[in-house]
Amino acid sequence: MSVIGGATPPTPRTDDGRGRHTLTVMSEFDDALTITDGRVELTDGWVIGEAVNGGLLMSLATKAASDALDGAGSHADPVAFSTTFLHAAQPGAATVETEILRTGRSFSTAEVTVRQGEATVLRHSATFADLDRNSEPVHLQEAPPEMPDPEVCAPAARGGFAEKIRLLDRLNMRIDPATVGWALGQPARDGEMRAWIRFADGREPDALSLPFFLDAMPPVTFTFGALGWAPTIAFSGHVRSRPAPGWLRMRITTRNVIGGLFEEDAVVWDSRGAVVAQSRQLAGVRMPVAPESA
């Protein structure tokens, strides 16, 4: 990943009166989540190397589940999801199968399976509710990290070893300079990275996009100098509030990098400073040789 580039002007938006923002035109993200008769076309604009980004797939599966529940007259706002990744998705056609497991007065649950050919890409279970009723009152909330303004943070763009990460073209990501030493050959090895993030085409964040954003930053193992693909094995996330328009602020951390596995915890705050999503994933990594102790 190089730290170059700049922002794209935002696209005009409208508000539906409930704090949920809709585009006046379809965005790249909305196009990528378009499901027709149980089929979707995964494009190479969302790849990391050769594989389609797992966060995009989680938002795709969440949308499929939300549409099915909404069509059944049930809850359509995601509040929790769990995803098991079974096979790397490639650009091309995929099928999306949805099963409603339960509909209730407070919560409803659906399961989604995404397949390409004979391969099952992922299984995704998601629980839905009325997000507005479950985001207040706030009794305790983690404060957002102090960070420089986005304009003075390091923009992430393709270049060098990150040339094949086409996902970066879809994002405006500004990494806190205090956590970008790995890009300069000086990994801090502290297991923490912070960034501002939003869509490059100006699409504002919403509940459906939060599963994507939770998996959009570089792996936290970059802070150890492990600048390679970190395939997700299992992912669990929570949507806590409908995000306000503007930049999202993210912090990802790890406290256990053991053998070829690590956990990554993520928290996302919106422009109000409210926690809007959080997650934990288990992923694989090829670690560089650790420096000898002094």
Backbone torsions as a table, in degrees:
resi	resn	phi	psi	omega
1	MET	NA	131.2	174.6
2	SER	-99.1	160.7	178.8
3	VAL	-113.6	77.1	-177.9
4	ILE	-140.0	175.5	172.4
5	GLY	99.3	-174.8	-177.8
6	GLY	-154.4	-170.4	-173.6
7	ALA	-93.2	158.7	173.0
8	THR	-105.4	136.1	-179.5
9	PRO	-56.4	145.1	-177.6
10	PRO	-70.5	154.3	176.8
11	THR	-87.0	141.1	177.6
12	PRO	-56.8	149.2	-176.2
13	ARG	-136.7	164.5	172.0
14	THR	-126.8	166.5	-179.5
15	ASP	-121.1	136.3	-176.8
16	ASP	-86.9	5.1	177.4
17	GLY	93.2	-9.2	179.1
18	ARG	-116.1	16.9	-178.7
19	GLY	82.4	6.9	178.9
20	ARG	-103.2	124.9	-172.0
21	HIS	-101.2	138.0	-179.6
22	THR	-123.7	150.2	-177.1
23	LEU	-80.9	146.0	171.2
24	THR	-75.1	-24.2	173.1
25	VAL	-133.6	157.2	178.6
26	MET	-66.8	137.7	176.6
27	SER	-94.3	170.6	176.3
28	GLU	-59.0	-39.2	-179.1
29	PHE	-65.4	-46.1	179.1
30	ASP	-63.2	-38.9	176.4
31	ASP	-59.9	-42.1	-177.0
32	ALA	-67.0	-22.3	-178.5
33	LEU	-99.0	10.9	-178.7
34	THR	-75.5	117.0	-179.4
35	ILE	-110.8	126.4	-179.6
36	THR	-124.0	115.0	179.8
37	ASP	52.8	42.3	176.8
38	GLY	76.6	13.1	-179.9
39	ARG	-126.1	148.7	179.1
40	VAL	-142.6	149.0	177.2
41	GLU	-105.2	112.6	177.4
42	LEU	-85.2	121.3	-175.5
43	THR	-98.5	163.6	-178.5
44	ASP	-78.7	-0.6	177.7
45	GLY	-73.8	-7.7	-177.0
46	TRP	-120.1	24.5	-175.6
47	VAL	-92.0	154.6	166.8
48	ILE	-118.0	102.8	-172.0
49	GLY	73.4	-112.0	179.9
50	GLU	-106.8	-11.0	-172.8
51	ALA	-105.5	146.0	175.9
52	VAL	-72.0	136.9	-178.1
53	ASN	-54.9	133.6	-179.5
54	GLY	-65.3	-32.5	178.5
55	GLY	-64.0	-40.1	176.8
56	LEU	-61.5	-41.5	179.8
57	LEU	-64.8	-36.0	178.2
58	MET	-68.1	-40.0	175.8
59	SER	-66.5	-37.9	176.8
60	LEU	-60.5	-48.0	179.9
61	ALA	-66.0	-37.5	177.5
62	THR	-63.5	-40.7	178.4
63	LYS	-63.7	-42.2	179.7
64	ALA	-60.5	-43.8	179.0
65	ALA	-66.4	-42.5	179.6
66	SER	-62.1	-43.4	179.8
67	ASP	-63.0	-40.7	-179.2
68	ALA	-65.2	-43.7	-179.3
69	LEU	-70.2	-38.9	178.2
70	ASP	-63.1	-40.2	178.0
71	GLY	-65.7	-25.0	178.0
72	ALA	-89.6	5.8	179.7
73	GLY	75.5	25.1	-177.5
74	SER	-112.8	-170.4	-179.0
75	HIS	-63.3	146.4	-178.7
76	ALA	-128.9	0.9	179.8
77	ASP	-95.4	122.7	178.9
78	PRO	-71.3	138.5	173.7
79	VAL	-124.3	-22.9	178.8
80	ALA	-155.6	147.6	177.2
81	PHE	-153.6	155.1	178.5
82	SER	-139.2	129.6	-174.1
83	THR	-128.9	132.5	171.9
84	THR	-110.9	122.2	-179.8
85	PHE	-93.0	125.8	-173.6
86	LEU	-113.0	-22.6	-177.3
87	HIS	-158.4	139.2	179.5
88	ALA	-67.8	129.2	178.8
89	ALA	-81.8	140.2	178.4
90	GLN	-111.3	155.7	173.4
91	PRO	-55.8	138.5	-178.1
92	GLY	138.8	-173.8	-177.1
93	ALA	-72.1	146.3	175.5
94	ALA	-143.7	156.2	176.0
95	THR	-109.3	147.2	-177.8
96	VAL	-125.5	118.6	-179.8
97	GLU	-114.8	131.4	-176.4
98	THR	-124.4	135.3	176.1
99	GLU	-127.4	123.9	175.0
100	ILE	-78.4	120.6	-177.7
101	LEU	-91.1	-33.3	-176.9
102	ARG	-163.2	140.7	168.3
103	THR	-124.9	132.9	-178.4
104	GLY	-138.5	179.7	-178.9
105	ARG	-70.6	-34.5	-176.6
106	SER	-106.5	-36.7	-175.7
107	PHE	-140.0	149.8	175.8
108	SER	-137.0	151.1	-174.6
109	THR	-134.2	140.6	176.8
110	ALA	-137.5	157.0	178.9
111	GLU	-122.9	138.6	-177.5
112	VAL	-126.2	137.2	174.2
113	THR	-119.9	128.3	176.9
114	VAL	-109.3	129.4	-178.6
115	ARG	-128.5	150.2	169.6
116	GLN	-128.6	114.0	-175.5
117	GLY	61.1	-128.3	179.5
118	GLU	-88.2	-7.2	-174.9
119	ALA	-91.5	133.5	171.2
120	THR	-86.6	117.4	-177.4
121	VAL	-76.7	-48.7	-179.2
122	LEU	-157.7	159.8	168.0
123	ARG	-121.5	132.3	-169.5
124	HIS	-133.4	119.6	176.4
125	SER	-110.9	129.4	-175.7
126	ALA	-135.2	140.8	177.8
127	THR	-110.0	139.1	-173.8
128	PHE	-125.3	153.5	179.3
129	ALA	-157.3	-169.7	170.8
130	ASP	-88.7	103.6	-173.5
131	LEU	-64.1	-36.1	-179.4
132	ASP	-62.6	-38.7	179.8
133	ARG	-73.2	-20.4	-176.3
134	ASN	-106.1	10.9	179.5
135	SER	-109.4	1.8	177.7
136	GLU	-144.8	155.5	-7.0
137	PRO	-77.0	161.1	179.2
138	VAL	-93.5	114.3	-180.0
139	HIS	-93.7	-32.2	179.3
140	LEU	-156.8	133.4	-176.7
141	GLN	-148.8	133.4	178.4
142	GLU	-66.6	131.7	-179.7
143	ALA	-75.0	145.2	178.2
144	PRO	-68.9	150.1	179.1
145	PRO	-68.5	148.0	173.5
146	GLU	-72.6	128.3	-178.5
147	MET	-142.9	151.6	172.5
148	PRO	-63.1	159.5	176.7
149	ASP	-58.4	151.9	-178.4
150	PRO	-53.1	-35.6	-175.7
151	GLU	-64.0	-22.9	-179.2
152	VAL	-109.1	9.0	174.1
153	CYS	-92.0	169.3	-173.4
154	ALA	-85.3	113.3	179.4
155	PRO	-70.7	138.2	-180.0
156	ALA	-98.2	127.3	179.7
157	ALA	-148.0	166.3	-179.8
158	ARG	-67.4	147.7	179.4
159	GLY	157.6	147.9	179.7
160	GLY	62.5	-134.0	-178.6
161	PHE	-66.8	-17.0	-179.3
162	ALA	-94.0	12.2	-176.8
163	GLU	-58.2	-34.9	-177.3
164	LYS	-87.1	3.6	178.6
165	ILE	-89.6	78.9	-175.6
166	ARG	-68.7	-18.2	175.3
167	LEU	-53.3	-33.2	-176.8
168	LEU	-63.1	-23.9	177.2
169	ASP	-70.4	-19.4	-178.2
170	ARG	-89.4	-6.5	-171.7
171	LEU	-122.8	152.3	163.8
172	ASN	-112.6	101.2	-175.9
173	MET	-118.7	127.0	-179.2
174	ARG	-121.4	110.1	-173.8
175	ILE	-88.9	134.3	177.6
176	ASP	-55.2	122.3	-179.1
177	PRO	-54.4	-27.7	-179.9
178	ALA	-69.7	-13.9	-177.7
179	THR	-121.8	20.3	-176.5
180	VAL	-114.1	17.4	-179.7
181	GLY	-58.5	-30.5	179.8
182	TRP	-58.7	-32.9	-179.8
183	ALA	-72.7	-14.6	-179.5
184	LEU	-107.2	12.2	-179.0
185	GLY	77.8	17.1	-178.9
186	GLN	-128.4	66.7	-178.2
187	PRO	-63.1	134.2	-177.6
188	ALA	-77.8	-22.1	-179.4
189	ARG	57.9	32.4	-179.3
190	ASP	-107.1	-3.6	175.1
191	GLY	69.5	34.5	177.1
192	GLU	-144.0	136.6	175.4
193	MET	-139.6	143.0	-179.3
194	ARG	-131.3	146.0	-179.0
195	ALA	-159.5	155.6	164.2
196	TRP	-91.2	145.6	-176.8
197	ILE	-152.3	144.7	174.8
198	ARG	-163.3	171.8	177.3
199	PHE	-73.9	141.7	-178.7
200	ALA	-67.6	-29.4	-177.9
201	ASP	-86.9	6.2	175.3
202	GLY	90.8	-2.7	177.5
203	ARG	-58.8	130.6	-179.9
204	GLU	-77.9	153.1	180.0
205	PRO	-70.9	150.3	172.1
206	ASP	-144.3	-179.6	-176.6
207	ALA	-60.5	-37.0	-178.0
208	LEU	-67.0	-29.6	-178.4
209	SER	-82.4	-14.7	-174.8
210	LEU	-64.0	-38.3	174.0
211	PRO	-57.6	-36.7	176.5
212	PHE	-64.8	-50.4	-177.0
213	PHE	-62.2	-33.5	-179.6
214	LEU	-61.0	-20.6	-178.6
215	ASP	-120.5	22.0	-173.1
216	ALA	-95.0	-21.4	-178.2
217	MET	-77.3	161.3	173.0
218	PRO	-58.2	151.3	177.8
219	PRO	-56.3	142.0	-179.0
220	VAL	-63.7	-18.8	177.2
221	THR	-70.0	-9.5	170.8
222	PHE	-58.4	-30.7	-178.5
223	THR	-68.5	-8.5	174.3
224	PHE	-102.9	5.0	-177.5
225	GLY	84.6	9.6	178.7
226	ALA	-88.9	81.7	-171.5
227	LEU	-90.3	54.4	179.8
228	GLY	-132.3	177.8	179.5
229	TRP	-64.2	138.5	178.1
230	ALA	-122.9	87.0	-174.4
231	PRO	-66.2	129.4	178.5
232	THR	-74.2	135.4	177.0
233	ILE	-99.0	-49.9	179.0
234	ALA	-142.8	145.6	-173.7
235	PHE	-140.6	134.3	176.2
236	SER	-131.7	129.4	-176.5
237	GLY	-137.4	158.6	178.3
238	HIS	-130.5	135.6	171.6
239	VAL	-102.6	121.1	-171.8
240	ARG	-103.4	-23.8	-177.8
241	SER	-162.8	154.8	175.9
242	ARG	-75.3	122.4	-174.0
243	PRO	-71.1	143.8	173.1
244	ALA	-76.7	158.7	177.5
245	PRO	-61.2	154.3	177.5
246	GLY	114.3	-171.1	-179.5
247	TRP	-62.9	143.7	165.5
248	LEU	-98.0	146.8	177.7
249	ARG	-114.2	130.9	-175.8
250	MET	-126.1	147.1	169.5
251	ARG	-133.9	128.5	174.6
252	ILE	-119.2	142.7	-176.5
253	THR	-142.5	158.4	168.0
254	THR	-141.0	147.0	177.7
255	ARG	-124.4	-3.0	-178.4
256	ASN	-143.6	104.7	173.3
257	VAL	-117.2	103.0	-170.2
258	ILE	-129.9	123.8	-176.9
259	GLY	61.3	-127.0	179.9
260	GLY	-105.4	21.1	-179.0
261	LEU	-129.7	150.5	174.0
262	PHE	-149.8	156.2	171.3
263	GLU	-101.5	149.1	175.8
264	GLU	-130.3	122.2	177.0
265	ASP	-103.4	136.0	179.9
266	ALA	-128.5	142.8	171.9
267	VAL	-131.0	137.6	179.6
268	VAL	-121.3	131.1	174.7
269	TRP	-113.8	148.9	177.0
270	ASP	-94.9	-171.1	-175.5
271	SER	-68.6	-13.9	175.7
272	ARG	-85.9	-10.3	-173.3
273	GLY	85.7	14.6	179.9
274	ALA	-90.8	139.4	173.1
275	VAL	-68.1	123.0	-179.3
276	VAL	-114.5	-18.6	178.7
277	ALA	-162.0	155.9	176.6
278	GLN	-152.8	156.9	-177.4
279	SER	-158.7	164.8	168.6
280	ARG	-138.8	136.5	175.3
281	GLN	-133.6	153.6	170.6
282	LEU	-108.4	129.5	-176.0
283	ALA	-139.2	163.0	177.5
284	GLY	-96.7	156.3	-179.1
285	VAL	-156.0	147.2	170.2
286	ARG	-105.2	105.7	-174.1
287	MET	-83.9	142.3	171.5
288	PRO	-71.2	165.0	178.1
289	VAL	-65.0	128.1	-179.0
290	ALA	-70.4	144.8	178.0
291	PRO	-64.8	147.7	178.8
292	GLU	-67.7	144.3	178.3
293	SER	-67.7	145.1	-179.0
294	ALA	-71.1	NA	NA
